Amino acid sequence: MSKADFGFATELANTMNWNMAEEDFQFMANLEPDGCFVAFQDRDAVGIATSISFSKVGWFGNLIVKEKYRNMGVGKLLVKHAISYLQAKGVRTVGLYAEPTLDGFYSKLGFTVDENFSVLHAESLGSISFEVLPTIGKQQIGGIQSFDTRFFRGNRRKLIESIILEEGNLSYFKSESKGVVGYVAATVMDKTAWIGPMICREGKVDVAVGLLKAVLSNLAGKSVYLVIPIKQAVLVDMLFSFGFKEDFSVSRMFLGKAVAKNCIYMAESLERG
């Protein structure tokens, strides 16, 4: 995918009501210049796919095919092409988020369902009280990245830096005597925000609650989204009490060994894990 394809990719994505902009594909291309693909039938662009590598872990993101070209093998071709690209870069595990209707499609390509996540949305967030927590700056990036890698199993430093060091975005961390025990980041736009990634040590629900409240307290009036495991009942119930509702659910699937285990986890996005 080149810059000239961003318009087509955006138009196609928004036939699925994904509310994407060309800047979204530019962001992906900046992170993984050779990991976004366009499928053609003769000279006509008919589908797109995105992927990203984090050393040993890769993520398969958007997959969209023009309606009249569906059920013709285009989607399967794009997925296989992306997997081959990621594996050639040394990726051992490929993850993705799939809507339930697509579990069977990805299962036939070797992916296995790991667990279920909810995409939550608050239309206009209210005021929330919070504990003051330290923010993440350049000096803390190395420690946060090491902590993230310990649980995610892939090196997401470039992605983490692109979010945390961008002016206007939010990020907080919590540490104890043995070091970092949790962190959270959020991408903030004019009227909307997306919370994630977040990772906390297993059992540190109180830390996760504090981190989320610190972020949410700065997002009053905005339309806020996040992706969280359904099994994190304490956090889900808290978010519901703040006005969040489930837009839809997805399955996290892996080709290879599952990652982001033994921790409290929220996705950075559906496209990048």
C-alpha positions as a printed NumPy array, in Angstrom:
array([[  0.   ,   0.   ,   0.   ],
       [  1.354,   3.394,  -1.012],
       [  0.194,   6.883,  -0.102],
       [ -1.834,   6.915,  -3.304],
       [ -3.881,   3.981,  -1.943],
       [ -4.89 ,   5.662,   1.326],
       [ -8.003,   7.226,  -0.188],
       [ -9.207,   3.877,  -1.544],
       [ -8.41 ,   2.148,   1.755],
       [-10.327,   4.76 ,   3.759],
       [-13.357,   4.667,   1.462],
       [-13.436,   0.87 ,   1.555],
       [-13.019,   0.741,   5.344],
       [-15.888,   3.148,   5.83 ],
       [-18.263,   0.954,   3.843],
       [-18.007,  -1.135,   7.037],
       [-18.833,   1.946,   9.197],
       [-15.333,   1.907,  10.718],
       [-15.098,   5.717,  10.762],
       [-11.47 ,   5.741,   9.585],
       [ -9.464,   8.556,   8.001],
       [ -6.469,   8.574,   5.678],
       [ -4.35 ,   9.524,   8.697],
       [ -5.098,   6.096,  10.196],
       [ -3.461,   4.355,   7.248],
       [ -0.614,   6.874,   7.254],
       [ -0.01 ,   5.994,  10.922],
       [  0.113,   2.284,  10.079],
       [  2.434,   2.904,   7.136],
       [  4.784,   4.949,   9.318],
       [  5.003,   2.093,  11.818],
       [  5.242,  -0.713,   9.241],
       [  5.975,   0.708,   5.766],
       [  5.848,  -2.664,   3.987],
       [  3.102,  -4.285,   6.061],
       [ -0.041,  -2.857,   4.412],
       [ -1.348,  -4.464,   1.235],
       [ -3.794,  -3.893,  -1.621],
       [ -5.305,  -6.69 ,  -3.72 ],
       [ -6.077,  -6.083,  -7.387],
       [ -8.297,  -7.73 ,  -9.963],
       [ -6.622,  -6.648, -13.188],
       [ -6.246,  -2.89 , -12.592],
       [ -9.062,  -2.567, -10.062],
       [ -8.232,  -2.389,  -6.362],
       [-10.574,  -4.838,  -4.636],
       [ -9.298,  -5.303,  -1.067],
       [ -6.865,  -4.215,   1.631],
       [ -5.08 ,  -5.702,   4.629],
       [ -2.773,  -4.282,   7.3  ],
       [ -0.201,  -5.928,   9.541],
       [  2.575,  -4.945,  11.928],
       [  5.593,  -6.716,  13.409],
       [  6.848,  -6.43 ,  16.992],
       [  9.97 ,  -8.63 ,  16.743],
       [  8.706, -12.158,  17.591],
       [  5.033, -11.114,  17.669],
       [  3.028,  -9.771,  14.736],
       [ -0.515,  -8.483,  14.441],
       [ -2.955,  -8.776,  11.56 ],
       [ -5.258,  -5.767,  11.474],
       [ -7.776,  -4.554,   8.918],
       [ -9.154,  -6.903,   6.287],
       [-11.75 ,  -5.567,   3.868],
       [-12.769,  -6.793,   0.414],
       [-15.204,  -5.073,  -1.943],
       [-18.579,  -6.735,  -1.594],
       [-18.82 ,  -8.057,  -5.141],
       [-15.412,  -9.753,  -4.821],
       [-16.149, -11.565,  -1.567],
       [-16.215, -15.379,  -1.365],
       [-13.711, -15.497,  -4.234],
       [-10.56 , -16.092,  -2.173],
       [ -9.367, -12.474,  -2.023],
       [ -9.518, -12.282,   1.778],
       [ -7.687, -15.588,   2.163],
       [ -4.994, -14.385,  -0.246],
       [ -4.471, -11.156,   1.727],
       [ -4.262, -12.954,   5.086],
       [ -1.751, -15.51 ,   3.771],
       [  0.326, -12.782,   2.152],
       [  0.457, -10.803,   5.405],
       [  1.392, -13.9  ,   7.417],
       [  4.212, -14.701,   4.985],
       [  5.461, -11.122,   5.258],
       [  5.448, -11.21 ,   9.068],
       [  7.102, -14.609,   9.279],
       [  9.837, -13.467,   6.896],
       [ 10.588, -10.722,   9.451],
       [ 11.062, -13.299,  12.213],
       [  7.564, -13.246,  13.688],
       [  6.663, -16.492,  15.47 ],
       [  3.177, -15.612,  16.713],
       [  0.527, -13.703,  14.725],
       [ -2.462, -12.315,  16.608],
       [ -5.697, -10.709,  15.474],
       [ -9.124,  -9.659,  16.715],
       [-12.036, -11.206,  14.833],
       [-15.748, -10.599,  14.986],
       [-17.51 , -13.861,  15.976],
       [-18.829, -14.429,  12.451],
       [-15.22 , -14.618,  11.2  ],
       [-13.874, -17.108,  13.752],
       [-14.452, -19.964,  11.298],
       [-12.719, -18.13 ,   8.439],
       [ -9.567, -17.522,  10.483],
       [ -9.674, -20.997,  12.067],
       [ -9.354, -22.526,   8.599],
       [ -6.158, -20.493,   8.182],
       [ -4.676, -21.953,  11.373],
       [ -5.723, -19.387,  13.994],
       [ -7.066, -20.51 ,  17.386],
       [ -9.453, -18.558,  19.611],
       [ -7.731, -17.407,  22.811],
       [-10.319, -15.31 ,  24.665],
       [-13.17 , -12.855,  24.124],
       [-12.976,  -9.07 ,  24.332],
       [-15.552,  -6.279,  24.452],
       [-15.286,  -3.061,  22.472],
       [-16.693,  -0.503,  24.917],
       [-17.808,   3.028,  24.103],
       [-18.934,   6.008,  26.182],
       [-20.693,   8.58 ,  24.008],
       [-19.948,  11.597,  26.249],
       [-17.913,  10.793,  29.315],
       [-18.804,  12.472,  32.58 ],
       [-16.523,  13.837,  35.29 ],
       [-14.502,  11.225,  37.221],
       [-12.385,  11.67 ,  40.354],
       [ -8.923,  10.132,  40.387],
       [ -5.646,   9.549,  42.214],
       [ -2.769,  11.696,  40.924],
       [ -0.273,   9.4  ,  39.195],
       [  3.094,  10.098,  37.522],
       [  3.061,  10.605,  33.765],
       [  5.353,   8.785,  31.351],
       [  8.084,  10.834,  29.689],
       [ 11.204,  10.106,  27.654],
       [ 13.114,   9.036,  30.751],
       [ 10.553,   6.345,  31.578],
       [ 10.034,   4.956,  28.061],
       [ 12.793,   2.34 ,  28.362],
       [ 11.413,   0.928,  31.591],
       [  7.832,   0.951,  30.308],
       [  8.865,  -0.804,  27.092],
       [ 10.745,  -3.509,  29.029],
       [  7.717,  -4.018,  31.275],
       [  5.417,  -4.212,  28.232],
       [  7.67 ,  -6.717,  26.446],
       [  7.723,  -9.   ,  29.49 ],
       [  3.997,  -9.655,  29.056],
       [  3.291,  -8.944,  25.373],
       [  6.388, -10.95 ,  24.289],
       [  7.047,  -8.566,  21.421],
       [  8.917,  -5.264,  21.282],
       [  6.324,  -2.506,  20.856],
       [  8.678,   0.4  ,  21.615],
       [  8.086,   2.263,  18.333],
       [  4.316,   2.042,  18.79 ],
       [  4.446,   2.981,  22.475],
       [  6.675,   5.981,  21.758],
       [  4.414,   7.15 ,  18.927],
       [  1.512,   7.325,  21.381],
       [  3.13 ,   8.419,  24.634],
       [  5.428,  11.094,  23.196],
       [  2.731,  12.647,  20.976],
       [  1.607,  15.976,  22.417],
       [ -1.948,  15.862,  23.727],
       [ -2.034,  12.128,  24.434],
       [ -2.205,  10.734,  27.966],
       [ -0.041,   8.2  ,  29.805],
       [  0.466,   7.174,  33.435],
       [  2.335,   4.481,  35.324],
       [  2.451,   2.987,  38.799],
       [  5.561,   1.553,  40.436],
       [  6.356,  -0.228,  43.676],
       [  9.601,  -1.263,  45.35 ],
       [ 10.363,  -3.863,  42.663],
       [  9.657,  -1.542,  39.746],
       [  6.778,  -0.829,  37.361],
       [  3.553,  -2.681,  38.143],
       [  1.329,  -1.096,  35.511],
       [  0.927,   1.574,  32.845],
       [ -1.729,   2.964,  30.554],
       [ -1.776,   5.252,  27.52 ],
       [ -4.526,   6.934,  25.513],
       [ -4.703,   8.573,  22.104],
       [ -6.681,  11.807,  22.366],
       [ -8.268,  13.647,  19.447],
       [-10.559,  16.656,  19.244],
       [-13.814,  14.94 ,  20.153],
       [-12.798,  11.305,  20.632],
       [-10.227,   9.227,  22.504],
       [ -9.016,   5.638,  22.442],
       [ -7.637,   4.145,  25.657],
       [ -4.851,   1.575,  25.315],
       [ -2.547,  -0.107,  25.674],
       [ -2.738,  -0.949,  29.345],
       [ -0.799,  -3.659,  31.151],
       [ -0.713,  -4.387,  34.885],
       [  0.798,  -7.239,  36.812],
       [ -1.584, -10.109,  37.476],
       [ -3.715,  -9.492,  40.553],
       [ -3.116,  -5.723,  40.562],
       [ -6.746,  -4.809,  39.872],
       [ -6.491,  -1.816,  42.198],
       [ -3.608,  -0.474,  40.1  ],
       [ -5.605,  -0.976,  36.89 ],
       [ -8.57 ,   0.867,  38.423],
       [ -6.351,   3.794,  39.426],
       [ -4.691,   3.997,  36.014],
       [ -8.029,   3.955,  34.189],
       [ -9.514,   6.623,  36.455],
       [ -6.46 ,   8.844,  35.912],
       [ -6.982,   8.678,  32.137],
       [-10.775,   8.956,  32.206],
       [-10.648,  12.029,  34.446],
       [ -9.052,  13.927,  31.555],
       [-11.599,  12.859,  28.942],
       [-14.836,  14.448,  30.166],
       [-17.191,  15.264,  27.299],
       [-15.334,  13.118,  24.756],
       [-16.492,   9.999,  22.941],
       [-14.223,   7.292,  24.376],
       [-13.428,   3.757,  23.14 ],
       [-11.433,   0.817,  24.52 ],
       [-11.   ,  -2.94 ,  24.079],
       [-10.962,  -5.094,  27.222],
       [-11.21 ,  -8.823,  28.045],
       [-14.757,  -9.742,  29.047],
       [-13.344, -11.759,  31.966],
       [-12.02 ,  -8.56 ,  33.644],
       [-15.352,  -8.207,  35.434],
       [-14.279,  -5.636,  38.042],
       [-12.973,  -3.241,  35.398],
       [-15.882,  -3.865,  33.02 ],
       [-18.436,  -3.203,  35.783],
       [-16.615,  -0.006,  36.757],
       [-16.617,   1.193,  33.148],
       [-20.33 ,   0.418,  32.831],
       [-20.929,   2.534,  35.943],
       [-19.193,   5.423,  34.16 ],
       [-21.565,   5.156,  31.184],
       [-19.698,   2.782,  28.866],
       [-21.693,   0.311,  26.775],
       [-20.606,  -2.594,  24.598],
       [-20.547,  -1.756,  20.888],
       [-19.641,  -5.32 ,  19.88 ],
       [-17.457,  -8.24 ,  20.927],
       [-14.419,  -9.812,  19.277],
       [-12.339, -12.952,  19.697],
       [ -8.6  , -12.66 ,  20.171],
       [ -7.005, -15.349,  18.013],
       [ -3.44 , -16.526,  17.568],
       [ -1.443, -18.374,  14.968],
       [  1.304, -19.693,  17.218],
       [  1.789, -19.382,  20.97 ],
       [ -0.663, -17.047,  22.742],
       [  0.792, -13.848,  24.217],
       [ -0.231, -11.152,  26.753],
       [ -0.896, -13.76 ,  29.418],
       [ -0.703, -13.615,  33.236],
       [ -1.485,  -9.899,  33.336],
       [ -4.334,  -7.399,  33.295],
       [ -4.479,  -6.298,  29.685],
       [ -6.228,  -3.815,  27.409],
       [ -5.552,  -3.636,  23.689],
       [ -3.823,  -0.696,  22.046],
       [ -6.283,  -1.087,  19.166],
       [ -8.023,  -3.769,  17.141],
       [ -5.502,  -3.206,  14.344],
       [ -2.268,  -3.502,  16.364],
       [ -3.059,  -5.637,  19.398]])
